[in-house]
Amino acid sequence: MSISQVLGAVARALAAAACWALLQGCAIAGGLHLLGTIALPGTPGRIDHLAYAPDRQLLFIAGLGANTLEVVDVAAGRRIAQVRGMREPQGTAWSTALARAYVANGDAGTVQALEGVTAVATARGLPDADNLRLDDASGRLYVGFGHGIAVLDTRSLAVLRRYELPGHPEAFSLARDRLYVNVPEAGAVIVVDRDSGKTLGTWSVAPAAANYPLALDANGHRLFVATRRPPTIRVLDSVTGQLESQLPICGDADDLFFEPSGQRLYAICGDGHVNVIRVSGSGPYPIEQRVETSQGARTGLLVPELGRLFVAAPARAGREAALLVFAID
């Protein structure tokens, strides 16, 4: 390595350290860059989905294997609480309006509302409660469970309605009047009317299969659907379901995020990588960056207002679990 390369590397490292200390959304030119890690000791096993509280700069992380809810202060760069007593936590959400965190417990078949670390309401009878999506404006919380989606009141957690599906729902997105739901057992995206619960469409992903994460570009009328067999992203017209484009990605994707201002997708994959994909225009769409993370690190959260991508890395071979913090350009 030349002297200029060494000096450049040092400068980038110092810039990364400054960004990490300030957490003011600064990013280093050139793409996705690791700023640091936040240790999650005592958190064995799988880590599932994350939620962010923008008013408090807190991250809530479902410690599925440890039966915990991990609470991280992203401004301080440290975990501040580990809430025990969960039962296979899978989904998380945060209501700014009510200052509550929500946790979906798959084994217990419940959704809990927490104020601080205290449960203040519980919805029951939701086997394999999984992904959560919150509509704070309407006071509605959507939870994927069993073979359906339930709509809960955010205050009482009373079940207001249930939508039946042809299999267990994985990732889903809320549009103004629709739900787009990945149902791997059906090999399709199911489109549901939010008011009536009526199925508006069944969009097959064949010949691909194992469609777990998805992301919606509401303004561009595109739905990005990631499959695991083979590892691809299929770009669908969100009105008609027509396939517009597709591209190969990293393996075992479980979270997918669309960032509108930069027109990029972030695919987080359990094979130990994040793919950054520019999706401006009509395609084909190039993979701009392949970033190494950690084996089994397949969930995370994009927080555009912080300029951050968080990736949850589970404990592996004597290495404790950690949250990887990336700056985004």
N, C-alpha and C positions, 0 to 999 in steps of 0.2 A: 504493500500500500504506500502511495506517495505521501509526502508531507502535507500537500493540499487536501488529499483525501482524509488524512487523519484529522486535520484541523476542521474540515467540514463535518466529520462525524462528531467531534467534540462540540461544535457549535449546535448541531441538531440535538445532542443529548442535553445541553444546557437549556435550550429552548423548550424541550419537552419537560424538563424539571420545573421551569418557570410556569409553564401552562398548568402543570399538575398542581403546583402550589396555589395558583390563583383560581383555577377552575372557572375562568371567565369566558370560556368558549373559544379561546385562541387555538388555532390549528396550524400545523406546520405544512407549508406548501408541498404538494406531491401526493396527497391521498390520506390513507388511514395509518396512524402511527400510535404505537403503544406508549402510553404515558407512565403507567405503573400498575401495580396490583394492590388489591385490598384483601387481606387474609380473612378467611372464614374458618377458623379452627373449630374442631368438634362438629364438623358437618360432613359425615360420611355419606356415600351413595349418590344417587342421581340428584341433580338440581333441575327444577322445572322453571316455570315462567316468572317474569319480573314485572313490577309496576313502579311508576315514579310519582312522587308527590312534589309538584313544582313549587308549591307554596312553602315547603319545608326542606327542600333539597334532600329528600330521603328516597332510598330505593327499598322496595319490599321484594324479597326473593323466596320462592317456594323451595324449601329444603326437603324435597320429596323423600329421599332415602333416610334422612335424619329425623323426619317428622317435626320440623321446625319452620318457623317463619324468621328469616334473617332480615334485620333492619340495618341499613347502611346509610351513614351520613356522608354524602358524596362531597360536600364542601370540606369536611374534615379529613376525608379519605380513610374512614375506619368504620367498622361495625359497631353499633351502639346498643343493639339488643338482639337476643336470640330467644324467640318465643317458642317454648316447648309445648307439647301436648297436642300438636296437630296430628292428623291421621291421613298420611299420604297427600300432603298439600300439592296441588298441581297448578291452579290458577290464582292470580292476585289482581287486585284493582285498588284504586284510590279515588275517593270522592273528596274533591276540594270543597264542595258545597257543605258537606256534613263533617268534614275532617275525620273520615273513617277509612280504614283499610279493610279490604274484603279478601277472604281466603276460601278457595274451593278445596274441600277435603274428599279425595276420591274414595278412600276406604270407608270413611264414615258416611258418605253420601250427603254431605252438608255444605252449606256456605255460611261462613261466620263473618259478622261485622265486628271490627275491633276499634275501640277508642283507646289510644295508647296501646297497652298490652292486654286490655280487658275486653272479653267478648260481651257485646251489648245486644246482639240479636243473632238468631240462627235459623236458617231454612233447612228443613230435613226432607227425607224422601227423594233424594237426588243421587241415585247410585252412580258411581264413577264420575262425580262432579269434577269438571276439568277446566277448560278455558273460560275466562270471564271477560266480558266487554261491558263498559259502563257508558251510559248516556246520562251525564249529570244533569243536563238541562231539563230532561223529562222525568228525572227521578226513577230511571229504570236500569236494572242490572240484568244482563243476559248471561246465562250459564249453560254450557254444553254438558250434557249428562246422558247416561244410558243410551237410548236411541232417540234423543230429542234435545230441544233447547227450551229452557224455562225462563220466563220473564219475571223478575222479582222487583218488588218495591224497595227502593234503596234504604228507607227508614225502618220499616218493619220486617223486611225480608219475606213478606207474604208472597206466595206464588200467585201471580196475576193470570198467567196463561202458560200453556205448554204447546210446543210445536213438535209434531212427530216427524221423524226422519228414518230413512232406510238403513240406519247403522249409527255407530257412535260418531258424534261430531268431533273433529279436531279443530284446527284454526278456523275462525270465521270473522268476517268484517261487517260492520254496520254501515249501510248507506242511508240516505234520507228516508226511503220507504221500503228498503229491501235488506235482507240478510244474505250474504254469500257464505256458504258453509262447505268446508271440505269434509267429505264422508268417504274415507278410504275403502270401507267395506263395500260401498256402492261403486267405487271407482269413478266418482263424479263430484262435481260441485253442485250443491242443491241451492237453488235460489228461492227464498221464502219472502212472502209479503209480510212486513212487520206488523201491520194492523190485523189482518185476518188470519195469518199463519198459513195461508194457502201456498202450495208449491207452485211457483211460477215457471220453473225450469229445472231440468236435470241435464247438466252439461258433462258428458263423459270426458275423461282424460285418457282413454284408451288410444293407443296401445300401451301407454305408460300406466303405472300403478303406484300405490302408496303415496297418495297426495295428502301431505300433512300441513305444511305452512302455506299461507297465502297472504297477499297484500293488495290493497285497492288503491288505484289512482282515480279518485272520484272525478276530478276535473278533466282528465284525459280519457275517461271512459274505458279504462283498462283494468283487468284483473290479472295479477301475477300469481300463478299456481305452481308451487314446487312439488316435484315428485321424487321418490327415492329409487324407483325401479323403472327405467334408469334414472340417474340423477339429472334432472332437467328443470328448467322453468318454462312453463307454457304461458304465453301472453294471450289472453282472451279479451274480446270486446265485451265490456261489462253490461251492455244492453242486449246483445244477441247471443253471446256465448261463442261466437265464431273465433277459431284459432287464427291469430294474426302472426305469431312468430314463436320460435322456441330456441333454446340454447342449452348446452350442457353446463352443469355446475358441480360443485363439490358434493361429497356423499353424506347421506344421513342428515339432511337439512331438517331442522325443527322450528326455526324462527326465520321470518322473512320480513324486511321492512323497506318501505318506499319513502324516499325523502324528496318532496316535490321541488324545492328550490334548486337543488343540484341535479334533479332528474337521475337519481341513482337508487339502485336496489342494494341491500345488504343481506346476503344469505349466510346464516350461521349454521355450520355443519359439524356433526359429531365426528367426522373423520379428522378433525383438528384444523379446520380452516374457516376463514370468512372470505367469500367472494364479493367484490365490489363491482357492480355492473352499471354502466351508463345506459339509460333507457330513453334518451331523448330521440325524437323523430319516430320513424316507423320501423326501424330495425333494418338489418340484423343488429343485435345489441352486443357490444364487446365487453368481455370481462377486463376491467381496468386493473384490478389488483387481486392477488391471491395472498392472503395474510395468514401466517401460521398462528394457531392458538394452542390448543391442548386436546389430546384424544378425549372424546366424550363431551367436549364443550359445545353443546348444540343449542343452547338457549341463551337469550340475552335481551337487550333492549336498546333501541335507538332513541336518544333524547336530543332532537335537533336544536332546541333552545340552549342547550349546554355545549353543542358541538361535540357530543360524545356518543360512542357506541360502547355499551357494557356487555361483556361476554362472561357467562358463568362457567368456570372450569372446575369440575368435580375433583375430589381427592383421588390420587392415583399413585400407587407404588411408593408409599411413604411420603408423598407430597400432599400437604393439606389443601383443601378446597380454597379457591380464591376467585375474586372478581377482577377480570382484566379490563382496564380502562383505556380506550382508544380515543384519540382526537380525530375528528373528521374535518376534511377540507371542504 
